[in-house]
């Protein structure tokens, strides 16, 4: 008897096979704008489905290694990464995944929507990048920080072109050295200290506990100027060269790739997931650094320029991973035989996939909307977009992170026992998803950010969007309109105690639930906006027209949507 071997087809093309992505681009870019972006998206999708999928697997199978000493005993702190990791690095540069929203040509073509195109690139690239999407995120955040007018032009001219290069031979990424073991997200407890040097540069001394992309050419580190007071507001972002090639303190005969003087890699982290990504504990001892902005003025607000960008990338990674996991689960179901038929024909399994598709749709529009707002802030200096982004950025990050973990657990289950076996690649979906609610602030940390923003009036743009979406949804689905209107009214009532006393114990205790309700309501409004055109016959999105009422029933009403999800799975997936 022949041994049975399950054949699993590759999922559909991540660009042409994703109707929600294409509909979103039609709405945000217009047909002409989408056509102008299509060649980029087609080329990246082809790379993802071919060499990058292979590079992803190779990088996962060959995690980074820290080589502390050379054969003669010299400390070198070299991080060796795989060929797959280097292939991902080259592809990110070649496809302008970081650079595009900063390119004058892209801004001329797409205007503020250059960030919408970037989000689409990330949606394609991230899920099978071996989490090279992490250094991509931090490079983008560092580029946004370096672009601030208060940053020294000399530092900008030296480093920004390298971050934005599309030539793999010259492009670099950035790390992010902020957290310390005694503080974590409590930045006020940071003990890394900066001292000015005679040449205008600074010297940093301290210990950084969780330094992602530790092989990057530079990092943005937070440090407290020696004469500054306590607290977090006075912390200043500094640019720290990682290698001797870029440090003026290095001897002229330092070998290529040697660490910058004063930078020591203590160890690489042994993590639950993101295995291919080198994350390290790093010590600084009088390391050369350049202040990003005036070190005499509180710098945490400047550092938040970077954090907002990386939070948006986190949301994009969550949404993209959910969609790609769905694609793999659907492809498996099409060929897996159970109980005498295809798994894809089982009403119960179809309902499971359909509900997962609804969740992926909500996560996608949350991330996509945040990127659209960021583009309007950067290119158009739009104050309304800036006001909305203040609360949308943490909401999008916290909600998509939690959705991604829940969805990944379901995707593993969709494969049965094979989903629990490492060499299928499926367990990685869950391992890698778990970092998303943690990096750049846990759900509770972000919920408190939302609380503080709401206390300062930042929730008003969101509430207005909900109320307007309720009016729009009347012609699409009266039940959807009612759910939006009821939720908007409920949130207005729930936010009143926040404005009165944001520090009250009951208010703080309820911050997580309130933030999630706000995020789920926002996703409903965004799906309704996207669907509304379909209802009035003007070329709207049919996927959103189905997903919007199902999302509202699932996340605003708490209903079981299994039967409806089963009926619509072919459209939603």
N, C-alpha and C positions, 0 to 999 in steps of 0.2 A: 504494500500500500504506500503510495507516494506521500511524503511529508507535506502538510499544508503550510504554505507561506502566504501571509496576508500582504497583498499589494496595496500601497497607499499612494494615490496620485498627488501630485503637487496641487496646491490651491490655485484658484483663478488668479490671473494677472492682478497685482495689487492696485493698479490704477484703473484699467478698463473694467475690471470685475467688481469695482466698488461704486455702486450707483449713488450712495449718499455723498461720497466725496465729490463725485462729478456734479451732482446737483447743487451742492454747496458752492462749488467753484463757479458754476453758471450764475448763481444768485449773487455771489460776492464780487465776481470779476466782470460779469456780463459775457455774452457769447464771444465777443471779440477778444476780451481779456483772457478768457479761458483758452481760446485758440492760441493766443500768444504764449501761454504757459505750457501748452500741451507737449511741445517737443522736449522740454526739460523733464516733465513728469513721465513721459513715455520712455525716455532714455534711462532715467533712474529706475523705473519699474523693471526694465529689462535687465539691468545690472543686479537688482535685488533678487530676481527670480533665477539668476544664473550664478555668476562668480561670487556675488556677495553672500548668497545663501551658503555656498561652499566655504567661503572665508569665515563666516559666522560659526559654522560647525568646527572648523579647524582651530579658531581662537578659543572656543569653549573647551575643546579637548586639550589645549596647551596653555594653561593659565600662566600669568607672569611669574618670574622668578627674580628674587633680589640677590645679587652677587655683591657681597660686602667688600671683598678684598681681591686684589689681583694676585697672580701666582707668587709675587715677591713680598706680599704682606701690606701693600699700600691700600688704604681705604678708598674704595671707588664708588660704592653705593649705586651700582648700575642695575637698572631694572630691565631685564630681558623680556621682550614680548614676542608673540608669535607672528608668523607670516600672515595669518588671517587678520590679526589686529592691525598690522601695517597696511593690509589691503583695504580695511575699513577706513583707516586714516586717509589714505589716498583718495578713496571714493568720496568721502565727505568734502574734501577740498575740490575735487574735480567737478562735482555736481553743485558747488556753491551753497551747500546746506547752511553754512554760517554766513557766508558773504552776501548772499543775494539781497537781503533787505537794505544793505548799506551801499549797494552798487548804484551809481548815478543812472546808468541805463535802465536798471530795474525800476527805480523810483520814477523815471520819466515814463516808462511804459505802464506801470501799474499804480503809481501814486501811493497813497497809504496802504493799498492792498498788496504791496510787496510782501508784507508780513503774512498775508493770506496765502500767497504762493509758497513762502517758506514753510508755513504750517503743513501744506500739502506735501512738500518734499520730506519733512520730518515724518509725516504719516506713512509714507512709503519706506523711508530709510530705517527708522528706529527699531522696529520689532525684530529685525534680523541683522542688527549691526554689532552683535556681541556686546551690547550696551556701550558702543563707542558714541552713542547718542548722549552719554554723560559728558565727556570732554567737549562735544559739540555744544551742549547747553552752556557749559562754563566759558567756552571761548566766546559765545555770543554775549553772555553777560559781561565778560571782561571788555568786549568791544563796545558795548553800550556805555559802560563806565568810562572807558578811555575817550569816548566821543563827547563827554560832557565838556562844556566850555571852560569850566574852572580847572580842568586838568592841564598840567604843564604841556604846552605844545611840543616840546622836545620829546617827552615821554610818549606822547601820542604818535608823533612821526616815526619814532623808533619801533614801536610795537604794534600799532593798529594795522599797518599794511601786512604784517606777517599773519595776524589773526584772520585777516580777510583775504588772504591769497587763495587763488584757485589753482595754483601750481603745487602739486604734492611735494615737490622738492624744497619749497620755501614755506609752505603753510605750517602754522603751529597751532596748538591748542593751549588752553589755560587750565590750571588746577584752581582749587578754592580751599584755602587754609583758614578756617574760621573757628571751628569747634575745638574746645579743650576738655580734657577729661573731667575736670572739676566743675565745669559749667554746662557743657552741651549747648542746648538752645538758650541757656541763661547767659547771654553774652556779657552781662555786667560783671561776671566773675572772671573774665579773661585776664590773664596775667602776662601775656606777651607784651613786652615793652619796647618802644622805639626811642632811639637817641639820634639827634641830628649830627651829621658829619660836616666838616668844613666845606666840602664841595657841593653842598646842597642836597646830597643824598642822605639816607638814614641807615641805621644799623638796628636790626631787630634781634631780640633774644626772647626765647620762650619755647613752649612745647605745644604742638598741634596734634590732635588725637585722631582725626578722621579726615585725611587728605585724599580726595578722589583724584583720579587721573594724575598720579604722582610721577608719571613719565613725561608730563607736559613740559614745554620749554619755559613756562612762567607760571606764577600763581598769584592770585589776589589774596593777601593775608590781612586780617584785622589785627591791629596792635594799638596799645595805649601810649601816646606820647608821654615821655617821662615826667613832664610837668603838668599833665592833665589830671583832672580830678577823678573821682570814682564814677561808677555807672557805665552804661553802654553808649549813651549818646556821644561821648567824647572819643570813642574808638574811631580810628582812621583806617581806610583801606590803603594798603601798600602793594605795589607790584614788586615781586621777588623773582629774580632770575633763578631758574633751577640748575642751570649748568654753567660751568666755568667759562664757556665761550662767550657768555653774555654778562659776566660779572667783572667789573673793573678791578675787583680785589684779587682776581686769579692771576697766578704767575703767567708770563707770556708763553712759557713752554708747557702749560697744562695740556694733557692729552685731550683729544676730542671726546666729548661725552662725559668728561670728569664733572663731579658735582661742584656747584659754586661753593666757594669758601664759606663756612658757617652753616651749611645746609647738610643735615645728617638724616638719612632714612633709617630709622630704628628697626622697623619691620613692616612687612606687608600684612594686611588684615586677612584673616581666614574667615570669609563671609558665607552667609547662608546662600546667597546668589551673586549675580554679577561677577562670575568667576574670572572672566577675561579682563576685567577692569582692574588695573593696579591701584589699590587704595592703601595708604600707608600712615604710619605714625612718623612725624617729622619733627626734628629738633632744630632750633635756630640759635646760633651763637654769633652775635655780631654779624649777621648776614646782611649783605647789601640789599637795599630796598629803595624804591622811589615812591614818595607820597602821591596819591591820586586825589588831587585837590589840596587845599590849604590845610596843613596839619595842625595849624593853630585854631581851626574852627571845628566844631563837632562834625564827625564824618560818617556816622552811622546812616544818616539819611542818604548820603552819596552811595554807600555800599548797597542800600536797598534798590538802587537802579539795577545792579547786578542780580539781586535776589528776586526781583519781580520777573526778570527775563528767565531765570532758571526755574522758577515756579511754573511759568507757562510751559517751558519745555517738559517739565515733569508731567503736567496735564496732557500734553501732546503724546508723550511716551505711553501714558496710561491708556488713552483712547486708542492709539495705534495698536498697542499690544492686544487690546480687547478685540479689535476688528480682525487682526491677523490670526488670533487664536480661534475666532469664529470661522474664519476661512479654512483653517486646518481641520477643525471639527466637522465642518460641512463636507469637505472633501472625503474625509474618512467615512462619514455616514453614507455617502453615495455608493461606496463599494463594500461596506461591511454587511455581511449576511447574518441575520438573526431571526429565529423562529420562522424560517422559511421565506424570508423576504429581506429587502434592503432595510438597514437601520434608518435610512432617510425617509422611508415610507411609514415608519411607526408614528402614529399620532402623538404618543407621549414624547418621543424624542424630538419630533418636529416642534412640539410646544416648548420643550427645553431650549432648542436652538432659537426659536422665535423670540422668547423672552430675553435670551442673551443678546440677540440682535437689537432689541429695543434698548437695552442698557448701553450697548456700544454706540447707538445713535445719540443717546443723551450725552454720553461722555464726549463724543466727537464734537457736538455743537458747543458744548461748554468750552473746550480747548480752542476750537476755531474762533469763537466769539472773542475770547481773550486776546488772541493774536490780532484779530481785526482791530480791536481797540488800541492795542499797542502801536500798530501802524498809524492809526489816526493821531496818536499822541506824538510820535516821532516825526512824521512827515508834515502833518497839517497843524501841529500844535493845538489840537482840538481840546478846549477845556472841558467840554461835556464828556468826551471819551476819557480824559484823565480822571475825572470825578468818578465815572463808573468803574474804571479799571482798578481803582483803589480797593474796591470790595470784590470785584470779579476775580482778580488774580488769586487771592487766598481761597475763595469759594470754589473756583475751578480746580485748583490743585487738591484741596481736601476731598472733594466729592469724587473726582475721577480716581484718586489713589485708592479709595475704599472700594469703589466699583471694580477696579482692575483686579484686586485681590480676590474678591468674591467670584468674579467671572473666571479668573484663572483656575480656581478650585473646581468650578464646573467643567472647564475644558479638560482638565486632567481626568475627571470622572467620565467624560464623554468617550474616552479611549479605553475605559475599563482597565484591566491589568496592565496593558501596554502603556497607559498614561502614567504608571508608577515606575516605569523602567527607564533609567537614565539614558540609555543609548538610543531611545526613540526620539529624544530631544523634547518630549512633551513636559516632563517635570520642570524644565527650565522656565516654562511659562509662569508657574506658581512661585518658584524661587526668586525669579527676577521681579515679579510683580510686588513682592512683599517690601521691597525697598521704597516703593512709590509713596506710601503713606508716611514714611519716616524722613526721607531726605528733604531738606529745605523746610522742615517743620512738621512735627506730627499732627495728627488731626486735632488734638487738644490745643497745641500751640497755635495752629492756624485759626481755630475757632475763637481763641482769645484775640487774635489779630482782627478777626471780623467784628468781634464785640467792640473793640476800641474804635474801629472805623465807623461802625454804626452809631456809636455814641457821639461821633463828630459829624453826623448827618450823611455819611457816605452811602447809606442804604436807600436814600430817596430816589436816585436814578434807577435802581433796580425795581423798586416798587412801582415807579411810573411805567417802566417797561412791562411789568406784569399786568397792570391795569389796561394799558394800550393793547397788549396781546389778547387779553380777554375780550375786548371789543372786536378785534380782528377775527377772533376764533368763532364768533357767533355764526357767521355764514359757513364755517367749516364743519363745526360740530358743537351743538349747544351744550352738551355735557362737558366738553373740553372747556368751553367758555366759562361755564359755571365753576368748574374746578379751579381755573385760574383766578376768577373773581373772588371766590371764597378764600383761596389761599392768600391772595394779596391782602384782603381784609384781615385775615388772621395774623399775618405777619405784621401789619401795621399795629395791631393791638399788642402783639408780643414784643415789639420794639419800643413801645412806650416806656416800660420799666427800665429798659436799657438806657434810654436817654435821661431818665430821672436819676438813676444811680447805677452806673455800669459796674461798680465794685460790689454791689450787694451779693450776698452769698447765693441767693436763689437765682439771680441773673447769671452769675459765673457758672454755677452748677448746670444750668441749662444751655450753656453756650454751644456745646457740640450739636445738640438736637436742633437748636435754632439755625445754626450755620448750615446744617444739612438740609433743612427745610427750605432755606433760601436758595441753596444751590439747585435742589430738585425743581423748585418753582421756576428758576431762571432757565433751566434746560427745557422745561415745558414751554415757556414763552418763546424760546429760540426755535424749537421744533414747530410751534404753531406759526411763527412768522415765516419760516421756510415753507410750510405747507399751504399757507393762505393763498399763494398764487395758484396752486393747483386747484383750489376750490373755485376760484373765479375765472378759470380758463386762460390765465395769462402766462402759462409756462412754468408753473411752480413745480415743487418736488413731490412726486407721488410716494416716495419712501417716507418722507416726513409726514405726509398726510395720514399715513397709517400709524407711524411711530408716535406721533404727538398724542393722540388720545389714549394709546396704550401706555405710554410713559406716564401720563397724568393719572390714569387709573391705578397703575402699579405703585407710583411713588408719592402721589398726592392723596389718593383715596385709600390706598392699601388693599386694592382688589386683586383677586387672582385673575390673571390675563391668559391662562393656559389655552383655553379654547380658541380665543381670538388669535393668539400668537401662532397656534397650529395652523389656522386658516390662512394666515398671511406670511408664513415663513419663506416662501419662494420669493416674494417681493422684498422682504426685509433683509434677507441674506444675499 
